[in-house]
């Protein structure tokens, strides 16, 4: 094989690898004709696919081709190479000579849509006609492209079928297919129409605010504000001001009257996330607001009526907090008229793969990058991992993988789950045991490195400090064992 042909073959292989990234049949065909034209250095190319939605692609957009050459390739069901002006067959040579063509490659091209398509390349007014080596490369190229086209068609059909069979659904910003999430969404829809306070229970990162917003949007208060606050993220000295507002002159820097979130949400919903972290002194004030339906701004004595629905959320056991004197029992019964438990990501089965795909699609569209997809190994690692940080942790890992993935294929290494993959490949242990082993190993390293500083260890692991405590308790890991 000549050196020039060898380079062409290598270029074709690179082109084929790019075709594999096209998962949508509609975007695949333009890439095929472009790759064939560029690598085989043709002056013109045509890809024709008949059918209900015919495809006619041409480079350049208007060209003359030999219909006789196409007819003969279809009839013989093989690649046709023509580069002899003196060809004795007049039905083939007449149109070629008339259009001043020096060389042609044409092959039947099958797709899921039609068995009667063709891919056509030609060179005009050139001395370097297609050779036998070019014909062989073209033949292999066409064969591989047909396989890719059928695979893309299969994936599209499988995706539609799976979507129907598995029942992927979207409620507000909640994406799910699992039965556990379906039960949670069904309960949320029932609660949306009722005026009672609701408490959402679940681990950190499970999507409690998304459920709160969905309950608000599906209820009669949807046209009014939804205001959210994280009770555990605000200093105790500021939380009263943020909840109920203040009047001018009530403290240094209070140069004007200001509304709190209860007034801002008038007619709508106040979402109190991590209500278990609310300071004990503020629990009394909140209870009074819920009972009497009015607030008093800081530095004022005037009562202001408020009409809001309160939805709370917590990842801690409030009943246990009541027993330990950390949470008021009367407030507990006031906010927990109706409770909704949100499943952890590890209990949602295939949802984790679906959510990862959705995150990848979102980032590709947002940043104008090529579409990314998960490798089979990455899917297995996602399903096996324990997900202590739930959906929030999944999104974080997928964000990093989007940056590091090679050729748009996300691997377990890109997700930071390479160790888990090794565990799955080298050990017959159950998935739960594999998850626990990886969690234990990662926490062990973080605690040793940080000298048992939980805040620092949690930062190194990329999770919340409260989540780290939960996992340590589940695995029986004691902070004291790691102090130097």
Residue pairs with C-beta under 8 A, 6 or more apart in sequence:
1 9
1 133
2 133
5 131
5 133
5 134
5 137
8 39
8 40
8 41
8 134
8 137
9 137
11 38
11 39
12 35
12 39
12 40
12 137
12 141
15 35
15 38
15 39
16 35
16 141
16 144
16 145
16 148
17 407
18 31
18 35
19 28
19 31
19 32
19 35
19 145
19 148
20 148
21 370
21 371
21 407
21 408
22 28
22 31
22 148
22 152
23 152
23 155
23 156
23 371
23 373
24 152
24 156
25 111
25 112
25 113
25 149
25 152
25 153
25 156
28 148
28 149
28 152
29 47
29 49
29 55
29 57
29 111
29 149
30 57
32 47
32 119
32 145
32 148
32 149
33 45
33 46
33 47
33 57
33 58
33 59
33 119
34 59
35 141
36 42
36 45
36 119
36 121
36 138
36 141
36 145
37 44
37 45
37 59
37 121
39 141
40 105
40 121
40 130
40 134
40 137
40 138
40 141
41 123
42 105
42 121
42 122
42 123
43 122
43 123
43 124
43 126
44 58
44 59
44 60
44 63
44 65
44 121
44 122
44 124
45 58
45 59
45 119
45 120
45 121
45 122
46 56
46 57
46 58
46 59
46 63
46 65
46 118
46 119
46 120
47 55
47 56
47 57
47 58
47 109
47 117
47 118
47 119
47 120
48 54
48 55
48 56
48 57
48 109
48 117
48 118
48 120
49 55
49 56
49 109
49 111
49 113
49 114
49 117
50 114
50 116
50 117
51 113
51 114
52 113
53 113
55 113
55 117
63 122
64 95
64 99
65 120
65 122
66 82
66 92
66 95
66 96
66 99
66 101
66 104
66 106
66 122
67 95
68 91
68 92
68 94
68 95
69 80
69 82
69 92
69 95
69 96
69 104
69 106
69 120
70 106
70 118
70 120
72 80
72 92
73 79
73 80
73 106
73 107
73 108
73 118
74 108
74 116
74 118
77 108
78 107
78 108
78 139
79 105
79 106
79 107
79 135
79 138
79 139
79 142
80 104
80 105
80 106
80 107
81 103
81 104
81 105
81 130
81 132
81 134
81 135
82 92
82 96
82 103
82 104
83 102
83 103
83 104
83 129
83 130
83 131
85 93
85 96
85 97
85 102
86 93
87 93
87 96
96 104
99 124
100 124
100 125
101 122
101 123
101 124
102 123
102 124
102 125
102 126
102 127
102 129
103 122
103 123
103 126
103 129
103 130
104 120
104 121
104 122
104 123
104 130
105 120
105 121
105 122
105 130
105 134
105 135
105 138
106 118
106 119
106 120
106 121
107 118
107 119
107 138
107 139
107 142
108 116
108 117
108 118
109 117
109 118
109 119
109 142
109 145
109 146
110 117
110 146
110 149
110 150
111 117
111 146
111 149
111 150
111 153
112 149
112 150
112 153
112 154
113 153
119 142
119 145
121 130
121 138
123 129
123 130
130 138
162 168
166 177
166 350
167 177
167 182
168 175
168 176
168 177
168 354
169 175
169 176
169 177
169 182
169 185
171 185
171 188
171 214
172 210
172 213
172 214
172 217
172 218
173 207
173 210
173 213
173 214
174 181
174 185
174 207
174 210
174 211
174 214
175 351
175 354
175 355
175 358
176 182
176 185
176 348
176 351
177 349
177 350
177 351
177 354
178 343
178 347
178 348
178 349
178 350
178 351
180 343
180 347
180 348
181 343
181 348
181 351
184 211
184 340
184 341
184 342
184 343
185 214
187 340
188 211
188 214
188 215
188 218
188 340
189 218
191 198
191 215
191 338
191 340
192 214
192 215
192 216
192 218
192 219
193 218
193 219
193 220
194 338
195 309
196 337
196 338
197 290
197 309
197 310
197 311
197 312
197 334
197 335
197 336
197 337
197 338
198 215
198 311
198 312
198 337
198 338
198 339
198 340
199 275
199 311
199 312
199 313
199 314
199 318
199 335
199 336
199 338
199 339
199 340
200 208
200 211
200 212
200 311
200 312
200 313
200 314
200 339
200 340
200 342
201 313
201 314
201 315
201 339
201 340
201 341
201 342
202 208
202 313
202 315
202 341
202 342
202 343
202 344
203 315
203 344
203 388
203 390
203 467
203 470
204 315
204 389
204 390
204 392
204 464
204 466
204 467
204 470
205 345
205 389
205 390
205 391
205 392
205 393
205 464
205 467
206 342
206 343
206 344
206 345
206 390
206 391
207 342
207 390
207 391
208 273
208 313
208 342
209 228
209 271
209 273
209 313
211 340
211 342
212 226
212 228
212 269
212 271
212 273
212 311
212 313
213 226
213 271
215 269
215 311
216 222
216 226
216 268
216 269
216 271
216 309
216 311
217 226
219 269
219 309
221 267
221 268
221 269
221 309
224 265
224 266
224 267
224 268
224 269
225 264
225 265
225 266
225 267
225 268
225 269
226 265
226 268
226 269
226 271
227 261
227 264
227 265
227 268
227 269
227 270
227 271
228 270
228 271
228 273
229 242
229 243
229 261
229 270
229 271
229 272
229 273
230 273
230 274
231 239
231 272
231 273
231 274
231 275
231 276
231 277
231 278
232 273
232 274
232 276
232 277
233 274
234 242
236 279
236 281
236 282
239 278
239 279
239 282
240 282
240 285
240 298
241 258
241 260
241 298
242 260
242 261
243 260
243 261
243 262
243 282
243 285
243 286
243 295
244 260
244 262
244 263
244 285
244 289
244 295
244 296
244 297
244 298
245 257
245 258
245 259
245 260
245 262
245 263
245 295
245 297
245 298
246 254
246 257
246 258
246 260
246 297
246 298
246 299
246 300
247 254
247 257
247 297
247 298
247 299
247 300
248 254
248 255
248 256
248 257
249 299
250 297
250 298
250 299
250 300
251 298
251 299
254 299
257 297
260 295
260 297
261 270
262 270
262 289
262 295
262 306
262 308
263 295
263 304
263 306
265 308
266 306
266 307
266 308
267 307
267 308
268 308
268 309
269 308
269 309
269 310
269 311
270 308
270 309
270 310
270 311
271 311
271 312
271 313
272 278
272 286
272 310
272 311
272 312
272 313
273 312
273 313
274 313
274 314
274 315
275 312
275 313
275 314
275 335
276 314
276 315
276 316
276 318
276 321
276 326
276 327
278 286
280 326
280 327
280 328
283 327
283 328
283 331
284 328
286 331
287 328
287 330
287 331
287 334
289 295
289 306
290 310
290 331
290 334
290 335
291 334
293 305
293 306
293 307
294 303
294 304
294 305
294 306
295 303
295 304
295 306
296 302
296 303
296 304
297 304
310 335
312 335
312 336
315 466
315 470
318 327
318 332
318 336
319 332
321 327
322 328
322 329
322 332
344 387
344 390
345 351
345 352
345 355
345 387
345 390
345 391
345 394
346 352
346 385
346 386
346 387
346 435
349 383
350 383
352 382
352 383
352 387
352 394
353 374
353 379
353 382
353 383
355 391
355 394
356 374
356 378
356 382
356 394
356 398
356 410
357 373
357 374
359 394
359 395
359 398
359 399
359 402
360 371
360 372
360 373
360 374
360 398
360 402
360 410
361 371
363 369
363 372
363 398
363 399
363 402
364 370
364 371
364 372
364 402
369 402
370 408
371 408
372 401
372 402
372 405
372 408
372 409
372 410
373 408
373 409
373 410
374 382
374 409
374 410
375 409
375 410
375 411
375 412
377 411
377 412
377 421
378 401
378 410
378 411
378 412
378 414
378 415
378 417
380 412
380 421
380 424
381 412
381 415
381 417
381 420
381 421
381 424
382 394
382 415
382 417
383 431
384 420
384 423
384 424
384 431
384 434
384 435
385 417
385 420
385 435
385 438
386 432
386 435
386 436
386 438
386 439
386 471
387 393
387 394
388 439
388 463
388 467
388 468
388 470
388 471
389 396
389 462
389 463
389 464
389 467
393 462
393 463
396 462
397 415
397 416
397 417
398 410
398 415
400 414
400 415
400 416
401 410
401 414
401 415
401 416
402 410
404 413
404 414
405 411
405 414
412 418
412 420
412 421
417 438
419 438
419 441
419 442
420 434
420 435
420 438
423 429
423 434
423 437
423 438
424 434
427 434
429 437
436 475
439 471
439 475
440 475
440 477
442 461
443 457
443 461
443 468
443 471
443 472
443 475
443 477
444 477
446 457
446 458
446 460
446 461
447 457
447 477
447 479
447 482
448 482
449 457
449 460
450 456
450 457
450 460
451 482
451 483
451 484
452 479
452 480
452 482
452 483
454 465
454 468
454 469
454 479
455 465
457 468
458 464
458 465
458 467
458 468
461 468
471 477
472 478
472 479
